[in-house]
Amino acid sequence: MTKEKVEKRVSAISNYIRISPSKIEIILFKIRGKTYRQALMILKNLPQRGGAIVWQTLYSAASNASHNFEFEKENLFIAEAFVNQGPILKRMRPRAKGRGFPIQKKMCHITIRVAEKI
């Protein structure tokens, strides 16, 4: 039997965020695998609106880790970061000759898991 290191992962989830999952995925790609401090600096300087939302979720995950499991924030890194499709608000836009054009307003669920470096 092999010995495996079990690392405790602490997560934070933001549900029903009114922004497209593809836009959030671009931001999450930039911070995956980074340390907590590096990720905060990256998110602070991003021009996208989604950067602030991801920042809040990451900050929440780090706060959960330090408060509930007594992890040090300096030792945290992003173990997982992913986004899932949420519900879609379906609207209609009037077009020429009495037609309608469908508009899909997408939502997403953001999950960030942090772990402590061993």
C-alpha positions in Angstrom: 0.0 0.0 0.0 1.4 3.4 -1.0 1.4 6.4 1.3 -0.4 9.3 -0.1 -0.3 12.9 1.2 -3.8 14.0 2.0 -4.1 17.7 1.7 -7.2 19.5 3.0 -8.9 21.7 0.5 -11.1 24.5 1.6 -13.6 26.0 -0.9 -15.8 29.0 -1.5 -18.6 29.1 -4.0 -20.3 32.1 -5.6 -23.7 31.1 -7.1 -25.9 32.8 -9.7 -23.4 35.4 -10.8 -24.8 37.4 -13.7 -21.9 37.2 -16.1 -21.1 34.7 -18.8 -19.1 31.6 -17.7 -16.7 32.0 -20.7 -15.7 35.4 -19.4 -15.0 34.1 -15.9 -13.1 31.1 -17.3 -10.5 33.5 -18.9 -9.9 35.1 -15.5 -9.6 31.7 -13.7 -7.1 30.5 -16.2 -4.8 33.3 -15.1 -4.8 32.4 -11.4 -4.9 28.6 -11.4 -1.9 27.1 -9.5 -0.8 30.5 -8.2 -0.2 31.3 -4.5 -2.9 33.3 -2.7 -0.9 36.5 -2.7 0.0 36.3 -6.4 -3.6 35.6 -7.3 -4.8 38.7 -5.3 -2.3 40.9 -7.1 -3.3 39.6 -10.5 -7.0 40.0 -9.8 -6.5 43.5 -8.4 -5.0 44.7 -11.6 -7.4 43.1 -14.1 -9.6 45.5 -16.1 -12.5 43.0 -16.4 -15.6 43.3 -14.2 -15.3 39.6 -13.5 -12.0 40.1 -11.7 -13.7 41.7 -8.7 -16.2 38.8 -8.4 -13.4 36.2 -8.6 -11.4 38.3 -6.0 -14.4 38.1 -3.6 -14.7 34.4 -4.0 -10.9 33.8 -3.5 -10.9 36.1 -0.5 -13.8 34.1 1.0 -12.0 30.8 0.4 -8.9 32.0 2.1 -10.9 33.4 5.1 -12.7 30.1 5.4 -9.3 28.3 5.5 -7.8 30.6 8.1 -10.9 30.8 10.3 -12.3 27.3 10.2 -9.1 25.2 9.7 -6.4 27.6 11.1 -4.4 27.7 7.9 -1.8 30.4 7.3 -2.8 32.7 4.4 0.8 33.0 3.3 1.0 29.2 2.7 -2.2 28.9 0.6 -2.3 28.2 -3.1 -5.1 27.7 -5.5 -5.7 24.0 -5.9 -8.8 24.2 -8.1 -10.7 27.0 -9.8 -13.6 26.3 -12.1 -16.8 27.8 -13.3 -20.1 26.0 -14.1 -23.0 27.1 -16.2 -26.0 28.5 -14.2 -29.5 29.2 -15.4 -30.2 31.3 -18.4 -32.6 34.2 -18.5 -34.3 34.1 -21.9 -35.5 37.4 -23.4 -36.8 38.5 -26.8 -35.7 41.5 -28.8 -38.1 42.9 -31.4 -36.8 42.8 -35.0 -38.1 43.9 -38.4 -41.3 42.5 -39.9 -42.7 41.4 -36.5 -40.0 38.9 -35.8 -38.3 38.3 -32.5 -34.6 37.8 -31.8 -33.8 35.6 -28.7 -31.3 37.0 -26.1 -29.7 34.7 -23.6 -28.5 36.3 -20.4 -26.2 33.7 -18.8 -25.3 33.1 -15.2 -22.5 31.1 -13.6 -21.4 29.4 -10.5 -17.7 30.0 -9.4 -15.9 27.5 -7.2 -12.4 28.1 -5.9 -10.6 25.6 -3.7 -7.4 26.5 -1.8 -5.0 24.2 -0.1 -2.0 24.7 2.2 1.5 24.0 0.9 3.1 21.1 2.8 
